[in-house]
Amino acid sequence: MENTEIAKAGLNRAILDVGFGEIRRQIEYKAAWHGATVTAVNPAYTSQTCNRCGHTDAKNRRTRDLFACTHCNHTTHADIGAAINIRNRAQQMTAEPLAGGVRSEGATR
């Protein structure tokens, strides 16, 4: 195993040991401590949605890493496109009223 693989395995093990609910709780606590806002976004279909034209299609994910829109032919790394879509969803939610410093869009805990 290379060092990056060992580090990733260690991170994955740490996440599984703690659990996503506890990680989210800690992030929300630290954000409130620093006066920041946490916006929880439902990631459903973000890796199948084109961040340029908005077209959603399971066929947009050609491989694990490659995103190629079947509508506008935009290509990008699948994780980068999904991250942009998540950011855009969070930005759309910021116009809504904030309750307790935490926003949530159908995300499950």
trRosetta pair geometry for C-beta under 8 A, 3 or more apart (Angstrom, degrees):
i j d omega theta_ij theta_ji phi_ij phi_ji
1 5 4.4 -128 -167 90 95 125
1 6 5.2 115 127 -58 125 85
1 9 7.4 -26 -163 -7 152 141
2 5 4.9 95 55 8 74 103
2 6 7.1 -138 97 -5 38 88
3 6 5.6 -56 -148 37 34 112
3 7 6.2 34 155 -20 68 106
4 7 5.6 -52 -145 37 32 112
4 8 6.2 32 155 -19 65 106
5 8 5.7 -53 -145 38 31 110
5 9 6.3 33 154 -20 64 106
6 9 5.7 -54 -148 36 29 112
6 10 6.4 31 152 -19 63 106
7 10 5.7 -55 -151 36 31 112
7 11 6.4 31 152 -19 66 105
8 11 5.6 -52 -146 37 34 111
8 12 6.2 35 154 -19 66 105
9 12 5.7 -52 -146 37 30 112
9 13 6.3 32 154 -20 63 107
10 13 5.7 -55 -148 36 30 112
10 14 6.3 31 153 -20 64 106
11 14 5.7 -55 -148 36 31 112
11 15 6.4 32 154 -20 65 104
12 15 5.8 -54 -148 35 31 111
12 16 6.4 26 155 -15 65 107
13 16 5.9 -58 -148 39 30 109
13 17 6.3 32 152 -23 64 107
14 17 5.6 -53 -146 34 31 113
14 18 6.4 16 160 -8 65 109
15 18 6.2 -65 -146 44 28 100
15 19 7.9 131 167 -50 56 10
15 20 7.3 27 -179 -72 96 69
15 23 6.9 -4 -138 -54 80 146
16 19 7.6 31 -169 -72 28 49
18 22 4.9 -125 167 79 88 129
18 23 5.9 93 116 -54 126 88
19 22 4.8 83 71 11 92 104
19 23 7.0 -160 97 -8 47 88
20 23 5.4 -54 -145 38 38 114
20 24 6.1 39 156 -20 70 104
20 109 7.5 -174 107 -168 99 54
21 24 5.9 -55 -149 36 29 110
21 25 6.4 31 152 -21 63 106
21 109 5.1 68 -107 171 95 97
22 25 5.5 -50 -145 34 34 115
22 26 6.4 34 155 -18 65 104
23 26 5.8 -57 -151 37 30 110
23 27 6.4 31 152 -19 65 106
24 27 5.6 -54 -147 36 32 112
24 28 6.3 30 156 -17 66 107
24 40 7.3 34 -147 -97 126 123
24 109 6.6 -123 56 -130 156 91
25 28 5.9 -58 -149 38 28 109
25 29 6.3 30 153 -20 64 108
26 29 5.6 -53 -145 36 32 113
26 30 6.2 27 159 -14 66 107
27 30 6.0 -58 -145 41 27 106
27 31 6.1 30 155 -22 64 109
27 38 6.0 112 128 -110 101 139
28 31 5.7 -53 -143 36 29 113
28 32 6.4 29 157 -18 63 105
28 38 5.0 -90 -101 17 72 156
28 101 7.4 123 -165 111 89 107
28 102 5.6 2 -133 -90 122 123
29 32 6.0 -58 -151 36 27 108
29 33 6.4 32 150 -23 63 108
30 33 5.4 -52 -148 33 34 119
30 34 6.4 12 159 -1 66 109
31 34 6.2 -72 -150 49 28 95
31 36 4.1 -94 -158 80 82 98
31 37 6.5 137 165 -78 127 2
31 38 4.7 161 33 -44 170 98
31 101 6.9 163 112 160 108 117
32 35 7.6 41 -169 -74 30 24
32 36 7.6 -89 -53 55 23 63
32 101 5.2 86 -96 128 93 164
37 94 7.9 108 103 -119 148 96
37 98 6.5 -69 -133 -136 134 141
37 101 5.7 -142 -117 -163 70 67
37 102 7.5 -178 -164 -85 71 31
37 103 7.0 40 167 -6 110 102
38 101 6.9 53 24 142 82 81
38 102 5.2 -8 70 -118 100 75
38 103 7.2 -165 101 31 54 70
39 90 4.2 118 103 -146 140 100
39 93 5.6 145 -158 83 127 132
39 94 6.8 -62 -83 -70 149 81
39 102 7.9 165 -90 -164 33 47
39 103 4.2 -5 -122 61 74 116
39 104 7.9 -173 -164 -70 49 33
39 105 7.7 28 173 -11 87 103
40 102 6.9 21 -8 -180 106 93
40 103 6.5 -168 28 94 66 59
40 104 4.3 1 63 -112 116 72
40 105 6.6 -166 101 23 68 67
40 107 4.1 -113 151 35 111 150
41 86 5.1 142 91 -158 146 82
41 89 4.7 114 -148 98 130 124
41 90 5.1 -83 -56 -65 131 84
41 93 7.2 -155 -93 -6 92 145
41 105 5.1 12 -129 43 50 123
41 107 6.4 75 80 -59 14 122
42 89 7.7 -111 51 162 66 157
42 105 4.9 -111 -1 108 90 89
42 106 4.2 -11 -53 82 141 97
42 107 5.0 -155 -76 -72 64 64
43 46 4.9 -73 -167 11 68 129
43 47 7.9 32 165 -19 99 89
43 82 7.1 41 -164 180 104 111
43 86 6.0 -14 -109 -93 85 115
43 107 7.8 58 -8 -109 73 98
44 106 7.9 -43 8 106 124 125
45 48 4.9 -68 -157 51 69 108
45 49 5.4 71 141 -34 90 107
45 56 5.5 12 176 -146 126 131
46 49 5.9 -56 -136 33 31 112
46 81 7.9 168 154 121 75 75
46 82 4.3 90 123 -150 100 79
46 85 4.0 175 -152 91 91 131
46 86 5.4 27 -144 -54 159 81
46 89 7.5 -84 -97 -14 118 135
47 61 6.1 41 138 -82 97 126
47 67 7.1 -135 -174 -89 68 122
47 78 5.3 41 -159 175 102 100
47 79 7.5 -13 -112 -89 109 40
47 81 6.9 102 -134 88 51 100
47 82 4.1 -15 -81 -80 72 125
47 85 7.9 -146 -58 36 34 142
48 56 5.4 61 116 -159 96 78
48 57 6.3 -151 174 69 99 30
48 58 5.5 -29 -134 -95 137 41
48 60 5.2 127 -160 51 59 118
48 61 5.8 -63 -97 -24 73 107
49 54 6.5 -18 -175 -157 101 41
49 55 7.2 168 -150 85 58 35
49 56 4.5 -24 -95 -92 80 88
49 60 7.5 136 -56 62 11 165
49 81 7.8 -176 81 151 61 107
49 85 5.3 108 79 -118 116 150
50 53 4.8 9 100 47 135 79
50 54 6.1 -43 71 10 87 13
50 55 4.7 27 16 48 123 80
50 56 7.6 -137 7 -68 72 42
50 60 6.4 -136 -58 -137 83 146
50 67 7.6 159 -103 159 63 118
50 69 4.0 39 -94 -100 131 128
50 71 6.6 -116 -6 47 154 111
50 72 6.3 128 176 35 162 112
50 74 5.6 110 -155 55 115 126
50 81 7.3 -57 -136 -164 38 130
51 74 7.7 -126 56 124 68 149
51 76 7.3 -28 34 31 117 155
51 81 4.9 -158 -9 -154 117 77
51 84 4.2 40 -135 98 157 127
51 85 5.2 -123 -90 -59 96 80
51 88 7.0 165 -142 -13 94 141
52 69 6.8 -98 47 -26 111 159
52 72 5.8 -121 96 85 124 150
52 74 4.3 152 15 -60 143 165
53 69 6.4 113 34 -173 116 157
53 71 5.6 -131 91 97 148 125
53 72 4.3 145 -23 -19 143 140
53 74 6.9 173 -3 -1 99 130
55 60 7.3 154 107 -76 95 134
55 69 5.7 101 63 -160 121 109
55 70 7.0 -129 131 59 138 75
55 71 3.7 150 -48 8 171 146
55 72 6.7 165 8 -4 131 94
56 60 7.4 -93 -155 -4 34 141
57 60 4.8 116 71 -28 84 95
57 69 7.8 106 38 -151 114 59
57 70 5.1 -55 73 30 156 126
57 71 7.4 147 -5 -28 133 98
58 61 6.6 -52 -177 30 50 101
59 62 7.8 34 172 -80 59 60
59 70 5.3 41 96 -49 113 142
60 67 5.8 13 151 -160 93 81
60 68 6.5 -165 -161 71 57 44
60 69 5.5 2 -129 -106 109 45
60 70 5.8 -109 -80 -8 71 90
61 64 7.9 28 177 -104 107 20
61 66 7.5 126 -163 86 50 59
61 67 6.1 -32 -100 -105 57 70
61 78 5.9 55 -125 -119 91 133
62 66 4.5 -38 62 97 109 112
62 67 7.2 168 12 -112 86 16
62 68 5.0 27 -27 21 126 111
63 66 4.5 53 40 29 96 101
63 78 7.8 -141 82 -29 61 133
64 78 7.0 -132 149 32 37 148
65 77 5.9 -43 180 -147 82 80
65 78 5.6 -163 -169 13 24 105
65 79 7.5 -36 -135 -5 63 95
66 75 6.9 -21 -167 -159 90 102
66 77 7.4 -61 -100 -121 38 42
66 78 6.3 23 65 -38 11 99
67 74 7.9 -11 119 109 98 83
67 75 6.5 157 89 -151 62 51
67 76 5.2 -15 63 64 112 74
67 77 6.9 45 13 124 99 14
67 78 4.3 134 -44 -94 98 65
67 81 4.6 -65 50 16 166 153
67 82 8.0 177 -64 -34 147 80
68 73 7.0 -14 -176 -152 86 47
68 74 7.6 177 -149 87 44 43
68 75 4.7 -5 -103 -101 77 91
69 72 4.9 2 106 50 140 76
69 73 6.0 -70 72 -15 89 9
69 74 4.5 36 12 45 127 82
69 75 7.4 -132 10 -66 75 47
76 80 5.3 -111 159 80 114 114
76 81 4.6 131 83 -56 126 104
77 80 4.2 77 67 7 97 110
77 81 6.9 -176 82 -8 48 85
78 81 5.9 -58 -149 39 30 110
78 82 6.3 29 156 -18 65 108
79 82 5.7 -54 -145 38 32 111
79 83 6.2 35 155 -22 65 106
80 83 5.7 -54 -148 35 30 112
80 84 6.5 31 152 -19 63 104
81 84 5.7 -54 -150 34 32 111
81 85 6.5 32 152 -18 65 105
82 85 5.6 -54 -150 36 34 113
82 86 6.4 35 152 -20 66 104
83 86 5.7 -51 -147 35 33 112
83 87 6.4 36 152 -19 64 104
84 87 5.6 -52 -149 36 32 114
84 88 6.3 33 152 -20 65 106
85 88 5.6 -53 -146 36 32 112
85 89 6.4 34 154 -20 64 103
86 89 5.8 -51 -149 34 32 111
86 90 6.5 32 152 -18 64 105
87 90 5.7 -58 -152 36 31 111
87 91 6.3 29 152 -19 66 106
88 91 5.6 -53 -146 37 33 111
88 92 6.5 36 153 -21 65 103
89 92 5.7 -53 -151 33 32 112
89 93 6.5 31 152 -19 64 107
89 105 6.4 -128 160 55 117 169
90 93 5.6 -58 -152 35 33 112
90 94 6.8 46 150 -38 64 96
90 103 7.7 127 -145 84 75 133
91 94 5.7 -38 -153 10 37 117
92 95 6.8 -50 -180 16 40 108
93 96 5.5 -47 -170 21 59 116
93 103 5.2 134 144 158 128 145
93 105 5.8 -109 -86 -58 142 120
94 103 7.4 -111 -87 -33 51 167
96 103 7.0 118 74 -134 113 124
98 101 6.7 44 164 -86 116 24
98 103 6.3 -70 -121 -65 76 96
99 102 7.1 -46 85 62 72 68
99 103 7.7 114 36 -93 76 56
104 107 5.4 -114 -158 36 91 98
